[in-house]
């Protein structure tokens, strides 16, 4: 497998948009599903998945791998993930540099990993085992974080770069998460981006967030803001052509508004390509 | 501190009413927020908001019936009493009926338990496994001598549940856009819930159908189902009970609940 995936512009597949997507062909190159939403026995979710997959390439994005957790890997979950991969045949499978719980519990959140050498070794070993089990490389996404550990021994970009190198995995670069965490922790977003291994970045996310004055929360419930678009343009300029998409998970606008945002993303990307040429 | 200890402390602080000061001592001071409690609140408060969202998705009528304050208290109690062990948020609320039955606050409230049971069944049927329904014409091709040994397979979305009349009335009121009645009548009612294509349906079962559908779903052969009916109504003759059982069977087929029918091996 090569790190460079086919270029394209996608959207997160959410049930509220099934009617529009099924009604007529949409100017979307691919859809990304939340893997866990389709880890159900059957019914409407699986039927919609199969129908839309018949017309569009798909990518799978998980939220419950809990890569950084001190708990043992959950092979029941991984078996279900593998079954879904076989059904969807996605271009990319991704999850997060995060943990979701310990002692068998799941808080259903992407909790921050301590950025220590111990934690790095733990994540490298688990990412390798996950990839061996799935029989394919996975991409790991930089999370939005709201607290940082005093005992951190490296920055998140260095952690991700080393994790990707040692586990030979890919990265999913969430530009909004970089923006959110940079604001919350007071680091320079472009300097963070410059420390990532570009050749391993297999996909880009952008999304909206909620600004709480003294911190920002990654809520996916607003349009993408200008600052994040600016950062996206920087990524496109410096990283090259990478499949990119918009996530929206709440306060859903009409589908046409998401398509407008996707058109904006294409236009920004085209402008950067033209400038580079 | 080791990774496992850090994560234990972090998780305990999310689940507890008040986060641990020991954890806060391990976190960097925030850049702009006044204190670390403000930014840790994204995890602490976010956990409660997500639990409320998951339960609201599965139990919209219960939420409406209880009101935001009482439903919020229920969410808090459930999140503490039954913290999620599921990777998929879809199943977080599945244990609510059992939790309510064991809860000192709600166990005796038949309306609340009955409504939770009904909505849990509807949610479970919604994405139960798929199976092709058997056409009723299948019955006509079964030799007469095989009927007593006939065993039926039910669609995985078929569920029999015990709820209450007032819970059912509340559910139907909300579906019709009407307010939930304050008057409560806790009479029990048995329901069968099933899915056809993507639509989840339900209807009330009378006592006899409730007994035999439960028996048939457990794998009893048609002859035993008829015998059960005959035993339950000794004043009726066996032929009448067989016709009654046949009537139930035809309805199950017509509703798309049956996905298999084959004589049991001797």
Interface residues (C-beta under 8 A of the other chain):
Chain A: X36 X37 X39 X40 X41 X42 X43 X44 X45 X46 X47 X64 X66 X69 X70 X74 X76 X77 X80 X99 X100 X101 X102 X103 X104 X105 X106 X107 X108 X109 X111 X114 X116 X118 X119 X122 X146 X147 X148 X149 X150 X151 X152 X184 X185 X186 X213 X214 X215 X217
Chain B: X1 X2 X3 X4 X6 X7 X8 X10 X11 X14 X15 X25 X26 X27 X28 X30 X31 X32 X33 X34 X36 X38 X39 X40 X42 X43 X46 X47 X50 X54 X83 X84 X85 X86 X87 X88 X89 X90 X92 X126 X127 X128 X129 X130 X156 X157 X195 X198
